[in-house]
């Protein structure tokens, strides 16, 4: 009859000879049940999965590793390699049985990497709390001289597992997550913004993106307190302002931008977050990640306390407006995530476009294009299109002004409509000898009729503005029109003939 110890070792050998990690896990579960039965059979002897794993650790040597685990490695690294295999076996068991890990989740991994097997076994018996991405910190070798090489071996092995044969999708996710694959990390985490940010940051470290002050060698000893201390260091804001991914400079270091912004948000450093957010929004627009724009700009840390006295709920709304202005072709996909705030946002965007000084005058046409997404506000759309037309007229961009006029031509009062139809008509202002005199005469006449009919009131497009501002802008527009038509007349062939006749 086999002894208690012999039976346990027999169970362990079954696990060691399996061909895949999935089979290892299934046999661990099966052996766990057998351990409980052994405890009953051998009264006074206590057997559980931890004892079984202890036997596994003692017997896990280079000679009896199943072929599934074998691929060429340096002889000097064989012990580290075996530790990695043991870690995978443990990790699968934890995932399948508990799915979670507790606040001490890093301790068992550190013990395993150090070869402290007794401490390893005793330290992870209470793994029940929510699992986090930082579990993977323990993957790193504690020896600074071999840290990178050990991780390279582990990463190579984990990728090999993920790409091997027919394994469950969830198991493949585990292996990819161990390599720092961001998507897999997020998939394995509870769905909340904090975890997504943590996964993003951790993935960048794990894949050895080089951030100033951080690298793969430092992550094992890095703590949230140190993250926070760095985020609030005195010179961070000035330091970031001097880098080439902040402000108007072209973003050439996307990874650093993502890292620093998420770090600032994670630890509520509002000043740094607002410093980086405009550049980050441009990056999101580049990849058409419009939902994320809403998520980042409507965070609680950006809320305005005195909402009653402001039409804006968040002090980042101007960043959203500026981001919209960088889009060449307005799209509803940018606006739709903001839902109930979209009306206010569209109004702010259109006003900012009109009041900006564009080198490309066609940009003014984006103001009414944005407002088309607010179908319930035809009055603002009409007023905006008219103001865009006035703006283009003041800049003498008459061809583009005609395009704006066509959007709302039927909304003008009759006399104003007649003037614009005459003044903006491309054929009539072609300056041909036959039509020149007729164009000048008809335009001047219709301008007089229109201005007289106003009787001191503003033109149609300024009706929604403050009365004093509306009158002032109307006077500026009409004065400009009289000046333009006078210059057209002075440069005309008719005027030159009259001038010659006078001189004679």
C-alpha positions, 0 to 999 in steps of 0.5 A: 500500500502506498504511503500518504507521501507517495500518493501525493507525489504520484498526483504531482507526477501526473500534473508534471507530465501533461502536454498543455497548461490547460491539462495541468490546471484541470489535473490540479483541480482534480488532485485538489479533490483527491487531496481532501479524500486523502486527508480523510483516508489518512487520519491525522494527515492534512493534504490540500492543494498547497501541499500538492504544489509544494511537491510540484515545486520540489519535483519541477526540474529540467529533466521532467518538464513535459516537451510542451514547455521545452524550447532552446534556452541558455543553460545558465538561465534554466532555473529562472525559466523553471520558475516562470513555468511554476508561476504560470501553473500557479497563476492559472490555478488562481484564475480558475479557482478564485479569479481574484487576488488580494492586497498582498498579491505581489508577495507570492510572486516575489517569493517565487522569483526569489526561490523562497518556496515555503514563503511562496506557498504560505503567502497566497492562501487568502487570494480573494479581493479584486485582481489588478493589473499590478499583479504582474509586477512580481514577474520581474527578476529581483536581481538587477543584473539579470532582470531584463534577460529574465523578463525576455525569457518569460515574455518569449515563453508567454507569447509561445503559449498564446500562439500554441494550438487550440487553447481557450480564448480566456487562457490566451488572454492571460498569456498575452496580458503577461507580455504587456498586451494592453487590450488583453490587460483591459479585458481581464480587468473589471470595467472602470476607468481607473483600471483602464488607465492602470492597464495603459500605464502598466502596458507601457512600462511592461513593453519598455516604452522609455519615459524619462525617469522610468524604465522596465528596471524600476517597475518592480519597486514602484508604488502608487505613492511614488507615482503620486510623488512624481505627478506632484513634483514641483517642476513637472508642469514647467518641464512638460511645457518645454517638451515637444508634445505640448502646446502648438508643437507637432506631437511626436511623442504620443506615448509620453503624452498618453502616459503623463496625462493619465498619470495626472488624472489618476492622481487628480493633478488638475493643472498638469491634466489641463496643460496636456489635454488640448494636445491629447484631444488632437491625438484622439481626433487623429484616430477618430476616438470621439467617445474618449474625448467626451470621457476625458473632458467631462471628468469630475475633476473638471466640473464647474462648481457654480453651474447656475451662473455658467452655461458650461458644466466643465472648465474643459469645454473650451478645449473641446471647442478648439478640438472641433475647430481642428476638424476639416470636415465637421462630423456628427460622430464628434458631437453625438457622445455629448448628448444633452450638452451637444446644443451648447457645444455646437453653439460655442463651436459656431461662435468661435469659428465666426470670431476667429481669424482664418487664413483660409476663408473657407473655414468660416463655412464650418460654422453653419455646417456644425449647426446642421447637427442641431436640427431643433435650432433653425434660428441660430443656424440661419443667423450663423449662416448670415453672419458668416456671409457678412464676415466673408463680405467684409474680407472681400471673399465674395465667391465663398460669401455666395455659398453662405448666402445660398444656405439661407437666401429665402430667410432674408427680408425682401430688400436685403435679399434683392441686394445680395442677389445683385451684389454677389452675382458672379456674372454681373460683377464680371466687369464686362463693358456691357454689364459694368454700368448696369451692375454698379447702378443696380447694386447702389440703388438696391443698397440704398433701398435696403438701408433706408428700410432698416430705419435704424435697426440691425440687418437680419443676421445680427438680430439675435445679438445684443441690440447695441452690438447688432447696430454697431456691426450693421453700420460697419457692414453697410459702410463697407458695402458703400466703400466697396461699391464706390471703389468699383465705380471709381475703377470702372471704365464709365468713371474713367470716361467721365473723368476724361470728359471733365478734364476736356 
